[in-house]
Amino acid sequence: MWFRSKIDWWLGIILVLLPVVTLFSLVATVISDGFTAAIPGLFSVAMVAAIYGLLLIPIRYGVSQDELIVRFGVVRHRIPLGTIAEVRPTHNPLSSPALSLDRLAIVTTPGAATGAMISPDDRETFLITLAARAGLRRHADRLVRLSDVAPPFGPT
């Protein structure tokens, strides 16, 4: 099952404006100064297209029977479901394959592949699906391994 990334409105504006402004500048340079003067602008358009194509489009998250697959552009980061220790909300602004600051931190067990910060658009369905397939339990606003949830009245 695949989930798209949530997109914050302000980031959506930036993601649309960047290629539009770059292309507009290139066309304006070609019209006013000729094609030779536009070569640096052509390089800028190519760089924006490469970044979008290689790292940005698409950003989505897949939950299979045994893996969480984080796909951003041509990159696929696979996290075995058995190594996920916790999933918790975060607004951490560090670079990650997420187009929103309304994120989920995927924390893995020590020695496992690194976790990730993701922002599924349909968060609730994502959490239900991940919990069911990974053997995690809902605890307040996070998912945890069953053995990591403290009993409600302390140790027994």
C-alpha positions as CSV (number, residue, x, y, z in Angstrom):
1,M,0.0,0.0,0.0
2,W,1.4,3.4,-1.0
3,F,1.0,6.8,0.7
4,R,1.8,10.2,-0.8
5,S,3.7,12.8,1.1
6,K,1.8,15.6,2.6
7,I,2.8,19.0,1.2
8,D,2.9,22.2,3.3
9,W,1.3,25.2,1.5
10,W,4.5,27.3,1.8
11,L,6.7,24.6,0.4
12,G,4.3,23.9,-2.4
13,I,4.6,27.6,-3.4
14,I,8.4,27.3,-3.4
15,L,8.4,24.1,-5.4
16,V,6.1,25.6,-8.1
17,L,7.9,29.0,-8.2
18,L,11.5,27.7,-8.5
19,P,11.1,26.0,-11.9
20,V,8.7,28.8,-13.2
21,V,11.2,31.6,-12.2
22,T,14.1,29.6,-13.6
23,L,12.4,29.0,-17.0
24,F,11.1,32.6,-17.1
25,S,14.7,33.9,-16.6
26,L,16.0,31.6,-19.3
27,V,13.4,32.7,-21.8
28,A,13.9,36.4,-20.9
29,T,17.7,36.0,-21.4
30,V,17.3,34.3,-24.8
31,I,14.9,37.0,-26.0
32,S,17.0,40.0,-24.8
33,D,20.6,38.7,-25.3
34,G,20.4,35.6,-27.5
35,F,21.0,32.0,-26.9
36,T,24.8,32.2,-26.2
37,A,24.1,34.5,-23.2
38,A,21.5,32.1,-21.9
39,I,23.9,29.1,-21.5
40,P,24.4,29.7,-17.7
41,G,20.6,29.9,-17.4
42,L,20.2,26.6,-19.3
43,F,22.5,25.0,-16.8
44,S,20.3,26.3,-14.0
45,V,17.2,24.9,-15.6
46,A,18.9,21.5,-16.1
47,M,20.0,21.5,-12.4
48,V,16.5,22.2,-11.2
49,A,15.1,19.5,-13.5
50,A,17.7,17.0,-12.3
51,I,17.0,17.7,-8.6
52,Y,13.2,17.4,-9.1
53,G,13.6,14.2,-11.2
54,L,16.3,12.5,-9.1
55,L,15.3,13.4,-5.6
56,L,11.9,14.9,-5.4
57,I,9.3,13.4,-7.8
58,P,7.7,11.2,-6.5
59,I,7.9,11.2,-2.7
60,R,5.8,8.4,-1.3
61,Y,5.9,5.7,1.3
62,G,5.0,2.1,0.8
63,V,4.1,-0.5,3.5
64,S,4.6,-4.1,2.3
65,Q,4.3,-7.3,4.3
66,D,7.9,-6.9,5.6
67,E,9.3,-3.5,4.8
68,L,8.6,0.2,5.0
69,I,9.7,1.7,1.6
70,V,10.6,5.4,1.5
71,R,10.8,6.5,-2.1
72,F,12.1,9.9,-3.1
73,G,12.9,10.3,-6.7
74,V,15.0,7.4,-7.9
75,V,16.1,6.6,-4.4
76,R,14.4,3.8,-2.3
77,H,15.2,3.5,1.4
78,R,14.0,0.2,2.8
79,I,13.4,-0.3,6.5
80,P,12.5,-3.9,7.7
81,L,9.3,-3.7,9.7
82,G,10.8,-5.9,12.4
83,T,13.5,-3.2,13.1
84,I,11.0,-0.4,13.8
85,A,11.0,0.4,17.5
86,E,8.8,3.5,17.5
87,V,7.0,5.9,15.3
88,R,6.4,9.3,16.8
89,P,5.2,12.7,15.6
90,T,7.9,15.4,15.0
91,H,8.3,18.8,13.4
92,N,12.1,18.4,13.0
93,P,13.2,20.6,10.1
94,L,16.2,18.5,9.2
95,S,16.5,17.3,5.6
96,S,14.3,14.3,5.0
97,P,12.1,12.7,2.3
98,A,9.1,14.7,3.4
99,L,7.3,17.8,1.9
100,S,5.8,18.8,5.2
101,L,7.1,19.6,8.7
102,D,4.1,17.6,10.1
103,R,6.2,14.4,10.2
104,L,6.6,11.0,11.7
105,A,10.0,9.9,13.0
106,I,10.6,6.3,12.3
107,V,13.0,5.1,15.0
108,T,14.7,1.7,14.4
109,T,16.4,-0.6,16.9
110,P,20.1,-0.2,17.6
111,G,22.3,-1.7,14.9
112,A,19.5,-1.7,12.3
113,A,19.2,0.4,9.2
114,T,18.7,4.0,9.9
115,G,15.3,5.4,10.4
116,A,13.6,8.2,8.6
117,M,11.3,11.2,9.0
118,I,8.3,11.0,6.7
119,S,5.0,12.9,6.2
120,P,2.3,10.7,4.9
121,D,-0.8,12.6,3.6
122,D,-3.2,10.2,5.1
123,R,-1.5,9.8,8.5
124,E,-4.2,7.9,10.3
125,T,-4.5,5.2,7.6
126,F,-0.7,5.0,7.4
127,L,-0.4,4.5,11.2
128,I,-3.1,1.8,11.2
129,T,-1.5,0.0,8.3
130,L,2.0,0.2,9.7
131,A,0.9,-0.9,13.2
132,A,-0.9,-4.0,11.8
133,R,1.9,-5.1,9.5
134,A,4.8,-4.3,11.9
135,G,3.3,-5.6,15.1
136,L,3.3,-2.2,16.7
137,R,0.7,-0.8,19.2
138,R,-0.8,2.6,19.4
139,H,0.2,4.4,22.5
140,A,-1.2,8.0,22.7
141,D,0.1,9.7,19.5
142,R,2.8,7.2,18.7
143,L,3.4,3.6,17.7
144,V,5.6,1.4,19.8
145,R,6.7,-2.3,20.0
146,L,4.4,-4.2,22.3
147,S,7.4,-5.0,24.6
148,D,8.1,-1.2,24.9
149,V,4.7,-0.2,26.3
150,A,4.7,0.2,30.1
151,P,1.8,-1.4,31.9
152,P,-0.8,1.2,32.9
153,F,-0.1,0.9,36.7
154,G,3.6,0.2,36.6
155,P,5.5,-3.1,36.6
156,T,3.7,-6.2,37.7
